[in-house]
């Protein structure tokens, strides 16, 4: 049983050493560089999209404020017109 464990340990050391050599090779570094460059390009595109979304949200919020101000102004004008009509009808009834 101990020879089996020793053998597995030896295989692990050999595979680990080979793995380190493979991962630190020039070809592997080229792959890491390409993947990193692709991730950076992706991050740039995501940031551009996020900026566009922020700008659109700002435009939408400003348009919504303008609409609400116009509605409030129209409501106020209607209340004034209704009050004038009520006063006019009371004056007619008083005569």
C-alpha positions in Angstrom: 0.0 0.0 0.0 2.8 2.4 0.8 4.4 1.8 -2.7 1.1 2.8 -4.3 1.0 6.1 -2.3 4.7 6.7 -3.2 4.0 6.1 -6.8 1.0 8.5 -6.8 3.1 11.1 -5.1 5.9 10.7 -7.7 3.4 11.0 -10.6 1.9 14.1 -9.0 5.3 15.7 -8.8 6.2 14.8 -12.4 2.8 16.1 -13.7 3.1 19.3 -11.5 6.6 20.0 -12.8 5.5 19.4 -16.5 2.4 21.6 -15.9 4.5 24.5 -14.6 6.8 24.2 -17.6 3.9 24.2 -20.0 2.1 27.1 -18.3 5.3 29.2 -18.3 6.2 28.5 -22.0 6.3 31.2 -24.6 3.2 29.8 -26.4 1.2 29.8 -23.2 2.2 33.4 -22.6 1.0 34.4 -26.0 -2.3 32.7 -25.3 -2.6 34.6 -21.9 -1.8 37.9 -23.7 -4.4 37.3 -26.4 -7.1 36.4 -23.8 -6.2 39.4 -21.7 -6.4 41.7 -24.7 -9.8 40.3 -25.7 -11.0 40.8 -22.1 -9.8 44.4 -22.2 -11.6 45.0 -25.5 -14.7 43.5 -24.1 -14.5 45.8 -21.0 -14.1 48.8 -23.3 -17.3 47.9 -25.2 -19.2 47.3 -22.0 -18.2 50.7 -20.7 -19.2 52.4 -24.0 -22.6 50.7 -23.8 -23.0 51.7 -20.1 -22.2 55.3 -21.0 -24.8 55.3 -23.7 -27.4 53.9 -21.4 -26.6 56.6 -18.8 -26.9 59.3 -21.4 -30.2 57.9 -22.6 -31.5 57.7 -19.0 -30.6 61.3 -18.4 -32.5 62.4 -21.5 -35.5 60.3 -20.5 -35.5 61.8 -17.0 -35.3 65.3 -18.4 -38.1 64.7 -20.8 -40.2 63.3 -18.0 -39.6 66.4 -15.9 -40.7 68.6 -18.8 -43.9 66.6 -19.3 -44.7 66.7 -15.6 -44.2 70.5 -15.5 -46.5 71.0 -18.5 -49.1 68.8 -16.9 -48.9 70.7 -13.6 -49.2 74.0 -15.5 -52.2 72.8 -17.5 -53.9 71.6 -14.3 -53.3 74.9 -12.6 -54.7 76.8 -15.6 -57.8 74.5 -15.6 -58.3 75.2 -11.9 -58.0 79.0 -12.5 -60.5 78.7 -15.4 -62.9 76.7 -13.3 -62.7 79.3 -10.5 -63.3 82.1 -12.9 -66.3 80.2 -14.3 -67.7 79.6 -10.8 -67.3 83.3 -9.9 -69.0 84.4 -13.2 -71.9 82.0 -12.5 -72.3 83.4 -9.0 -72.3 86.9 -10.2 -75.0 86.0 -12.8 -77.1 84.4 -10.0 -76.6 87.5 -7.8 -78.1 89.8 -10.4 
